[in-house]
Amino acid sequence: MKNPFISIIIVNYNGKKWLDSCLSSLHKQSYPNYEIILVDNNSLDGSIEFIEKHFPRVQLVKLSENIGFAGGNNEGYKKAKGDYILLLNNDTKVGKTFLSDFLKAFDEIPNLGIAQSKLLLMNKNQLDTCGGFWTSTSFLYYYGNFKDPDLPIYNKPFPVFTCKGASVLIKREVIEKIGLFDERFWNYYEETDFCHRAWIAGWESWYWTKAVCEHAMGGTSLTFKNDFIQFHNFKNKLCSYLKNLSMFELVKTLPIFLILNIAIGTIWLFQGKWRHSIAIIKAIWWNIVHFPETMMKRRKIQGSRKLSDSSIWQKVKKNPALSYYKYLFTDTLGLFSDKL
């Protein structure tokens, strides 16, 4: 198809300071056939008024409450007419050939359903991430974090278990088959859950270097309390495993996941971060309460399975060096520091 139609969905919550740069870069695209849909999660910073005044071509979806990244993108998809759906964060900026460069991935990679662009940290010569790999510990290995973007290993496309939702292009038929995001997730891990379901259904997700996007990493999540983030993070991971993993992989993964996270919660408790510990307990309890609904979703997902988890792992499982876990536990989870 020549010049397929692309629907660009941007979810915004109090992100007015980013919108001029993001939307201006999209309006300069050399690619002719696209629409921009901005879903506003009840912002209080004048975002809607700013868009209506300066970007009248943008389709606005005004929500009366903040329904998160998952629900916001689902609402945007209801308005989308595109053959391809581009999910883009509001704190991003792209070059004028971004859309045409992104579409090339689907011409060159067989069975491609989802592609993540090359993500650069804005105003820094560093990568954001190339996507994530599955690991034996169940913690995702986010590849290329803060690395030199000019290194050869980060300048060739490769399959990934999950794409980062800040800049991801999706074939419409994938969403029509498996749905977009599980709205119960609200925020965090929703794109990984989606990518896993796509792999199960026979599509692949890849990191694509020819499309480049700058990402400020200054978005909505920075305004949330960390115990709130940890609740949704652990809740959503556990729910995703219960839905998506084959019975063999679930029996193997679930004990590791629970033991590691209970250990994390115990360390937090001794550090005086009791709200973080409670967040893990609440996440487990949420999954117990919602277990029947999760099992209904599981039956549908497993009933349409085309690829086994073991065949998926052959392509997108990569165990990192121990130094990665040191970074993960210290810098990200704050287990041995006072950062959280």
N, C-alpha and C positions, 0 to 999 in steps of 0.2 A: 504494500500500500504506500503510495507516494504521499508524503506529508500527513501522516496520521494525526488525528486530533489529540491534544494533550490537555488534560485537566490538572491544574496546579492547585493543590489544597494546602492552605496555611492556617494553622490553628494559633490563635493569639489570645493571650491574657495579660493585660497591662504591659504590652510590649511596644508601646508607641515609639519609644526612642530608636527602635530597630527598623521600623516600617518603611521609612523613606529610602534607606539604603537598599533594603531587600526588594521592595516593589519597583524602585527605579531601575535596578539591574534587570528585573524581569521584563519591564517595558522596553528595554533596549535589545531584546532578543532578535537575532537575524531569522530565526525560525518563525514562519508566518501563522501557524495554525494551533492556537492554544487559548485557553481561558484561565483566569485566576479567580479562585474562590477563597475568600478569607472568612474563617469561622471565628467569631469573637465570643469568648467564654465569659461574657458579662464583665468586660473590663471597666475600670473606674478611672482610667487615666486619660480619657479623651481619645482613645484609639479610633473609635467609630467616627467621631466628628472629623478627625484628621483624614481618614480614608475618604469619607464622603466629599471633603473639600478638595483634596489633592489627587485622588486616584478614583475618579468616578466610574472608570471602566471595570473596576474590581467588583465582583459579585460578593455582597456582604450577607453572611448568615449571622443574625444577631440572636444569641442565646440568653435566656433569662437567669441562667446559673452556670457555674463552672463545672462542666461534665468531663473535664480532663482531656488529655491528648487522644485517648482511645475514642471516647464518645464524640469529641469534636471532629476528628477525621471521618468518623462514620456519618455524621451529619453532613459534612462537606461532600462525601461520596454520593449522597442522595441527590445532590444537585449536579453532579458531574456528568458530562456528556462524552468524555474522552475515550478514545481507544486505549490510551495509556493514562495512568494516574500517577502524578508526581506529588509526593509528600515532601514538604519543605518547611523547615523551621523558620520562625520569623526573624531570627538573628543570623541570617545567612546572606551572602552576596555572591552573584554568579557573573561570569563573562557572557558576552553577547552570543557566542556559539554553543552555550551550555546545553540547550535542548536538543539541537541537532547532533551534538557530540554524544549525548546520552542515548539517543535512539539507536545509534550505531551498534550498541551492545546487543540489541535484539536481532540484528541482521547477522551478527558474527557468532553468537553462542547458541547452539542447539538446546532446546528445552528450557531456555531462560524464561523465568517468570518474574524475577525481582532483581534489580540491580542497584547497588549503592555507588554513588559517585566518589571520587577522591575528595576527602574532606581535609581541608587545611585550616589550622587555627588562624583566625583573623589577625593580621599584623604580626605574625610570628612565622618563622621558617620551620614549622613543625606540623606533623600530621595530627589530626584529631584521632581517627582510628580507621582501619581498613575493613572493619566488621569484626565478627566474633566467631571463634571456633568452639566446638564442644570439647569437653575434657573429661577425664576419668573421675574427677572430683565433683563434677556437676557445676562448678564455677566456670563461667565463660572466660575464654582467653581472648581478650580484645587485642587484636593484632596491630602493631605499628603505633601504639599510643605514644605521642609526643616525640616520635622519631624524625629523622631527617627525611623529608619528602622526596629528595632527589636520589636516594639510594635505589639501585636497580630493582631490588626485591619488592619495592613498593610502587614500581612503575610498570607492572604487568598485571593483567587481570587474572583472578583466580576465584574458585568457588569458596563461599563462606557459609557457615551454618546460619548466621544471622547478619542482616544489614542494619546499620544504624538509621533510625527513622528521621534524622535531620535532613537527609537528602536521598530519597529512594524512589525509583521509577518502577511501576508495576503494570504488567499486562492486565487489562480489564478482565479478561476471561478467568484469570486466577481468582480475583475477588468474587466474580459471579459464581465460581465453583465452591470456594471455601469460606466466603465472607471476608470482611476486613478484620477489624480488631474486636476482641472480646471486651465489651463495654464494662464488665465487672472489674477489669484491671485498672481502669481510670488512668493511671500513669505507671510507667516502668514495666519493662519486659514484654510489652504488648507487641512490639515488632519482632521479637524473638519467637514468641508464641505463633505469630502469623507466618514467619519464615519456616518454622518447623512444620506447620500444617501444610505449607506449600510443598516442601520436600516430600512429605508423606504422600501427597496427591500426585507426585511425579514431576513437579517443576523444580528448577534449580535457582539458587540465589548466588550472585557473584559481586565481587568488588571490581569496579570498572574505572580505569584510570584516565580515560580520554575526556571524561566530563569532570570538571574541577569546580568545587564549591568551597567558599570560605565560610567558616563557622566561628562565631564569637564565643560560644558556650556561655552565654550570659542570659539565658532564657528563664522561663517561669520557675523551673525547679529550684533555682537558687533562693527563691523566696519562701520555700517550705521548710518547716522544722525537720531535723534529721530523723527523729523517731517516726514521723509521719512517712518519710521516704522509705525507711527501713521496713515499716509495716507493709506498704504496698509492694516493695521489692520482694520480700520473702513470701508474702501471700500469693503474688502472681507467679513466681517461679514454681511453687508447690502446686498450684492449680494447673499450670501448663504441663508439668510432668504427669499429673494424674490424667489429664486429657490425652496427651500426645504420645507418651512413651508406650512401646509395646509392653506386654505383661512381663516378659523376660527382662527387659531393660528397666522397667519400673521397680521390680523386685531387687534388682542390682543397685539402682541409683538411689531409691528412697531412703534406705538406712544411712547411706553416706551423707546425703543431704541433711537429714534430721540430726544426725550425730554432730556434724560440723556446725550447724546453726545453733544447736543447743549449747555447744561449747563456746561459740561466739557470744551467745546471750549470757552465759555464766561469767565470761571474762568481763563483759560490759557491767555486769552486776557488781563484781569486785572493784571495778573502776568507778563506781558510783553513778554509772549511766543507766539507772534503773528504768527510765522510760524506753530506752532502746531494747532492754531485755523484755519488757512487757510487750513491745511491738512484735517480737517473735512469737510470743505466746498468743497474742491476738491474731497473728497471721495463721497460726495452726488452727486456732479455734474457728476462724472464719471459714477455713476449708472444710472443717467438720460440719458446720452448719449448712454450707452450700454443697455438700458432697452429692446429694441426689441430682441437683442441676448439673454439676460437673460430669457425673456419670452419663447423663443423657447426651451431653456434648461429646463425651468420649466414644460412645457407641456410634455416633454419626461419623466421627473422624476415623476411627479404626475400621468402620465398615467400608470406607472409600479408599483404604490404604493401597498404594501401588508400589511403594518402596519400603523395605524393611529398615529398621533403625540401623542395623549393622551395615547395610549397603550405603546408607547415608553417612555413617561415621567414616567409612573408607574414604570419602571425599572431603569431609569437613571436620574431622576430629584431629586435634593437635594438642599435645600436652606440653605446656611451657616449662622453662627452667624454674627452679625453686625461687630464684630472685623475683620472678613475677608475683609469686604468692606473698613474698615479703612486701612488695609494693602494694598488693591488693589489701592485705590485712592491716598494714600500717597506715598507708596514705589514704586508702579508700574507706576502710571500715574503722580505722582509728583504734585498733585493738591494743596497740603498744604505744599510743601517743595520746595527746589531749586535744586532737583536732576536732572530735565530734562533741 
